[in-house]
Amino acid sequence: MIRKFQDARRRLLRSACAAVLAVGGFAAAQPAIQSPPLLEPAKPGDTPKTIALVSAVGGQFQVVEARDGTASRIDPFKRRQLTISSQVLNHAVLRGLSDAVAQVQPDAKRVLLTVPALDVNGLGQAQRANAVASHLLKGLQALEQRKNWDYIIAVTPRYEQSAKANMGERLWGMGTFVYPLESAQVQVENENGTPEVIDIDGTEDVRSLDGKPVRSQQYVAPYAYLRFTLYDAKTLQIIRTVDRLDARKTADPNCTAAHVGDCFKPLDHAQQMLTLAERSASAGILGKLPAGRVEVGETKRVP
C-alpha cells in the first residue's frame, strides 16, 4: 500500500501547475504563531534513530469560494473537490519533514514514504480526514519493515469546522480559499453549531506575491490544515500529535481582472502551494515555520 518516495521537483511543478489551473492566486502573510514541537532534539550520546516519514495529504484538493448573501440558508461557500493523480503534494510535505528532521536529529536515518490516494468523494466533509487517517494506519500495520524503525511521523489532513483567521468554515487538508466579494460579511456556523454572521476582512494580512502589504478585501489563499502524529514504529502507539492550520493570503493591486482568482499565473499558483506544503510540514516538527511568509491561523497539540 505504501510506496517508497522519490523526489522529482521538476515533475512536481508540472503536476502542480496542472492541478491548480482552475483555482485562484496564492498568498503571503504575517509572522507565525509557534506550535509545540513534534520531535525532541537529539541529545549528546544518543544512538541515531531511524525515522519513517509518511505523507497522506495528496490526492484531494479543495477549492472553497465565498459567495454573497447572508440571509440564505444555502452554504455561503461554493466548494469543489479536485482529484490530483500524482503525489505532488505528498512529495512537497515529505521534503519539509525531511529537512526538519535533519535539523532536529541530524544523524537520524530517514525513510520517506507516500500513501496512494483514498477516494473520499462519497463521504461528508467531517468524515474525510478520519477516513484518510484510518487508511494510513492500515498501511502502517501491514509494514514489516517498521520493526527496524524507531519512530514514524505521519501527516494526514485536519478537518476544521469553524472559520479561522478570515478563512472559510469546514475546510480540510490542502486547498485554496477564495474571497472575491466586495462585501465582507458571510453567515457561518460557529463552534456551537449555531448560525453567526461574521466579517471577513483580510486587509490587514493580505500581501502581494513579493510580500508587500496590500489593501484588499478580495484575496486568494492556499491553506494547509494538517495533523502530525508521532508513532512508536514497532507498536504504533501514538506518542504525540500536533495540529497546524496554516494559510497564505494574496492579492495583486495592479490586476484589473473581474475575478481575483484570475490575477496570477498557473506557475505562481503551483509554486506557492508547494512552498506552503513544504514549510507547514517543517513547522509541524519544529514547532515554528522556517523562513518565509506563512500565516498561522491556529496551532495546538492534541491531547
C-alpha positions as CSV (number, residue, x, y, z in Angstrom):
1,M,0.0,0.0,0.0
2,I,2.8,2.4,0.9
3,R,5.4,3.2,-1.7
4,K,8.9,4.5,-1.4
5,F,9.3,8.2,-2.1
6,Q,11.5,9.6,-4.9
7,D,12.0,13.3,-5.3
8,A,11.4,14.8,-8.8
9,R,10.9,18.5,-8.3
10,R,10.7,19.5,-11.9
11,R,7.9,16.9,-12.5
12,L,6.2,18.0,-9.3
13,L,6.0,21.6,-10.6
14,R,4.5,20.5,-13.8
15,S,1.9,18.3,-12.0
16,A,1.1,21.1,-9.5
17,C,0.6,23.6,-12.3
18,A,-1.9,21.4,-14.0
19,A,-3.7,20.7,-10.7
20,V,-4.3,24.3,-9.9
21,L,-5.2,25.8,-13.3
22,A,-8.8,26.1,-12.1
23,V,-8.1,28.0,-8.8
24,G,-7.1,31.5,-7.8
25,G,-3.9,33.2,-6.8
26,F,-1.8,32.3,-3.8
27,A,-0.6,34.3,-0.9
28,A,1.8,35.7,1.7
29,A,1.3,36.7,5.3
30,Q,2.4,37.8,8.8
31,P,4.8,36.3,11.4
32,A,3.6,32.9,12.5
33,I,2.4,31.6,15.9
34,Q,4.5,28.8,17.2
35,S,3.2,25.3,17.9
36,P,4.6,22.6,20.2
37,P,7.4,20.7,18.5
38,L,6.6,17.2,17.5
39,L,10.0,15.6,17.7
40,E,12.5,16.1,20.5
41,P,16.1,17.2,19.6
42,A,18.8,14.5,19.8
43,K,20.9,14.6,22.9
44,P,24.7,14.1,23.1
45,G,25.5,10.4,23.1
46,D,22.1,9.3,21.8
47,T,22.1,6.4,19.4
48,P,21.0,7.7,15.9
49,K,17.4,6.8,15.3
50,T,15.6,5.5,12.2
51,I,12.6,7.6,11.4
52,A,10.0,6.9,8.8
53,L,8.2,9.9,7.3
54,V,4.8,9.3,5.8
55,S,2.5,11.8,4.0
56,A,-1.1,11.1,3.2
57,V,-2.3,14.6,2.3
58,G,-2.3,14.3,-1.5
59,G,-5.0,13.1,-3.8
60,Q,-7.7,15.6,-2.8
61,F,-7.6,19.3,-3.3
62,Q,-10.5,21.5,-2.1
63,V,-11.4,24.9,-3.7
64,V,-13.7,26.9,-1.5
65,E,-15.1,30.3,-2.6
66,A,-17.2,32.7,-0.6
67,R,-20.5,33.8,-2.2
68,D,-22.7,36.7,-1.5
69,G,-25.9,36.5,0.6
70,T,-26.1,36.3,4.4
71,A,-29.8,35.7,4.7
72,S,-29.9,32.5,2.6
73,R,-29.8,29.0,4.2
74,I,-27.6,28.0,1.3
75,D,-24.0,27.2,2.1
76,P,-22.2,30.6,1.9
77,F,-19.2,28.9,0.3
78,K,-19.1,27.2,-3.1
79,R,-17.0,24.0,-2.9
80,R,-15.2,22.0,-5.5
81,Q,-13.2,18.8,-4.8
82,L,-10.4,18.2,-7.2
83,T,-8.6,14.9,-7.6
84,I,-4.8,15.0,-8.1
85,S,-3.5,11.9,-9.6
86,S,0.2,12.5,-8.9
87,Q,1.9,12.6,-5.5
88,V,2.8,16.2,-5.9
89,L,1.5,17.5,-2.5
90,N,2.8,14.4,-0.6
91,H,6.3,15.0,-2.1
92,A,6.3,18.6,-1.0
93,V,5.3,17.6,2.5
94,L,8.0,14.9,2.7
95,R,10.6,17.5,1.7
96,G,9.6,19.7,4.6
97,L,9.5,16.8,7.0
98,S,12.9,15.5,5.9
99,D,14.5,19.0,6.2
100,A,13.1,19.5,9.7
101,V,14.2,16.0,11.0
102,A,17.7,16.8,9.7
103,Q,17.7,19.9,11.9
104,V,16.4,18.2,15.0
105,Q,18.2,14.9,14.7
106,P,20.9,15.3,12.1
107,D,22.3,11.8,12.5
108,A,18.9,10.1,12.1
109,K,18.2,7.8,9.1
110,R,15.1,8.9,7.3
111,V,12.8,6.6,5.3
112,L,10.4,8.5,3.1
113,L,7.0,7.0,2.2
114,T,3.8,8.1,0.5
115,V,0.3,6.7,0.6
116,P,-1.8,6.1,-2.5
117,A,-4.8,8.5,-2.6
118,L,-8.0,7.4,-1.0
119,D,-11.3,8.2,-2.8
120,V,-13.3,10.2,-0.2
121,N,-15.8,11.8,-2.6
122,G,-18.7,9.8,-1.2
123,L,-18.0,10.9,2.4
124,G,-19.1,14.0,4.2
125,Q,-16.6,16.8,4.9
126,A,-16.2,15.9,8.6
127,Q,-15.6,12.2,7.8
128,R,-12.9,12.6,5.2
129,A,-9.9,13.3,7.4
130,N,-10.7,10.4,9.7
131,A,-11.1,8.1,6.7
132,V,-7.6,9.1,5.4
133,A,-6.1,8.6,8.8
134,S,-7.6,5.1,9.1
135,H,-6.4,4.3,5.6
136,L,-2.9,5.3,6.5
137,L,-2.9,3.3,9.8
138,K,-3.9,0.1,8.0
139,G,-1.0,0.5,5.6
140,L,1.4,1.0,8.5
141,Q,0.1,-2.1,10.3
142,A,1.0,-4.2,7.2
143,L,4.6,-2.9,7.0
144,E,7.0,-5.5,8.3
145,Q,9.9,-3.0,7.8
146,R,8.8,-0.9,10.8
147,K,10.3,-3.4,13.2
148,N,13.7,-1.9,12.1
149,W,12.5,1.7,12.7
150,D,12.3,3.7,15.9
151,Y,9.6,6.3,15.0
152,I,7.0,7.1,12.3
153,I,5.9,10.6,11.6
154,A,2.7,10.7,9.7
155,V,0.9,13.7,8.2
156,T,-2.8,13.5,7.4
157,P,-5.5,16.1,6.6
158,R,-7.0,18.0,9.5
159,Y,-10.7,19.0,9.4
160,E,-11.8,22.3,10.9
161,Q,-15.5,23.0,11.4
162,S,-15.4,26.7,12.2
163,A,-13.9,29.6,10.3
164,K,-10.4,30.7,11.4
165,A,-8.4,33.8,10.6
166,N,-10.8,35.1,7.9
167,M,-10.8,31.8,6.2
168,G,-13.9,29.7,5.3
169,E,-15.6,27.1,7.5
170,R,-15.5,23.3,7.1
171,L,-12.0,23.2,5.5
172,W,-9.8,20.2,5.5
173,G,-6.4,19.1,4.2
174,M,-4.8,21.1,1.4
175,G,-6.8,23.6,-0.7
176,T,-7.5,27.1,-1.7
177,F,-9.9,29.6,-0.2
178,V,-11.1,32.4,-2.5
179,Y,-12.8,35.6,-1.3
180,P,-13.8,37.5,-4.4
181,L,-16.6,39.7,-2.8
182,E,-16.7,43.4,-2.1
183,S,-19.0,42.7,0.8
184,A,-17.2,41.4,3.9
185,Q,-19.9,39.5,5.7
186,V,-21.0,35.9,5.5
187,Q,-23.1,33.6,7.6
188,V,-21.3,30.7,9.1
189,E,-21.8,28.0,11.7
190,N,-19.9,28.7,14.9
191,E,-18.2,26.2,17.2
192,N,-21.6,25.6,19.0
193,G,-23.3,24.7,15.7
194,T,-25.5,27.9,15.6
195,P,-25.5,30.4,12.7
196,E,-23.5,33.5,13.1
197,V,-22.8,36.4,10.7
198,I,-19.1,37.3,10.7
199,D,-16.9,39.9,9.0
200,I,-14.3,38.6,6.5
201,D,-11.9,41.4,6.1
202,G,-8.4,40.3,5.4
203,T,-6.9,43.7,4.5
204,E,-4.5,43.6,7.5
205,D,-2.7,40.4,6.3
206,V,-3.1,40.3,2.5
207,R,0.1,40.6,0.6
208,S,1.4,40.6,-2.9
209,L,3.4,37.7,-4.2
210,D,6.6,39.5,-3.4
211,G,5.5,40.0,0.2
212,K,4.3,43.6,0.2
213,P,1.2,44.6,2.2
214,V,-1.9,45.0,0.0
215,R,-5.1,46.8,0.9
216,S,-7.7,44.4,-0.5
217,Q,-10.8,42.7,0.8
218,Q,-10.5,40.3,-2.1
219,Y,-7.9,37.6,-1.9
220,V,-7.0,34.0,-2.6
221,A,-5.3,31.9,0.0
222,P,-3.9,28.4,-0.2
223,Y,-4.2,26.6,3.1
224,A,-2.6,23.5,4.8
225,Y,-4.8,22.1,7.6
226,L,-2.7,19.2,8.7
227,R,-2.3,16.7,11.6
228,F,1.1,15.5,12.5
229,T,1.3,12.2,14.5
230,L,4.4,10.7,16.1
231,Y,4.2,6.9,16.5
232,D,6.4,4.3,18.1
233,A,7.3,2.4,15.0
234,K,7.2,-1.1,16.5
235,T,3.9,-0.8,18.5
236,L,2.2,2.0,16.5
237,Q,1.3,3.7,19.8
238,I,0.8,7.4,19.5
239,I,3.5,9.4,21.3
240,R,2.4,12.9,20.3
241,T,0.0,14.7,17.9
242,V,0.1,18.3,16.7
243,D,-2.4,20.1,14.5
244,R,-1.5,23.1,12.3
245,L,-3.8,25.4,10.4
246,D,-1.6,27.4,8.0
247,A,-2.7,29.7,5.3
248,R,-1.5,32.5,2.9
249,K,-3.5,35.4,1.5
250,T,-2.6,37.1,-1.8
251,A,-4.0,39.9,-4.0
252,D,-2.4,41.7,-6.9
253,P,-3.0,45.5,-6.5
254,N,-2.3,46.1,-10.2
255,C,-4.7,43.4,-11.5
256,T,-7.7,44.6,-13.4
257,A,-9.4,41.2,-13.9
258,A,-13.0,40.9,-12.8
259,H,-12.2,38.0,-10.5
260,V,-9.4,37.9,-8.0
261,G,-8.6,34.3,-9.0
262,D,-7.6,35.4,-12.5
263,C,-4.8,37.6,-11.3
264,F,-2.0,35.1,-11.1
265,K,-0.2,32.7,-13.4
266,P,-0.6,28.9,-13.0
267,L,3.1,28.5,-12.2
268,D,2.7,31.0,-9.4
269,H,-0.2,29.0,-8.0
270,A,1.8,25.8,-8.2
271,Q,5.0,27.2,-6.6
272,Q,3.1,28.9,-3.7
273,M,1.1,25.8,-2.9
274,L,4.3,23.6,-2.9
275,T,6.0,26.1,-0.7
276,L,3.2,26.2,1.8
277,A,3.0,22.4,2.0
278,E,6.8,22.2,2.5
279,R,7.1,24.9,5.1
280,S,4.0,23.8,7.0
281,A,5.4,20.2,7.2
282,S,8.7,21.5,8.6
283,A,6.8,23.6,11.2
284,G,4.8,20.5,12.3
285,I,8.1,19.0,13.5
286,L,10.0,22.2,14.6
287,G,7.1,24.0,16.2
288,K,7.8,27.1,14.1
289,L,7.8,28.0,10.5
290,P,11.1,28.2,8.6
291,A,12.0,31.4,6.7
292,G,9.1,32.5,4.5
293,R,5.8,34.3,4.6
294,V,3.3,31.9,6.1
295,E,0.4,32.9,8.3
296,V,-0.7,30.5,11.0
297,G,-4.4,30.8,12.0
298,E,-4.2,28.4,14.9
299,T,-1.9,25.6,16.1
300,K,-2.2,23.2,19.0
301,R,-1.0,19.9,20.4
302,V,-3.8,17.4,20.5
303,P,-4.2,15.6,23.9
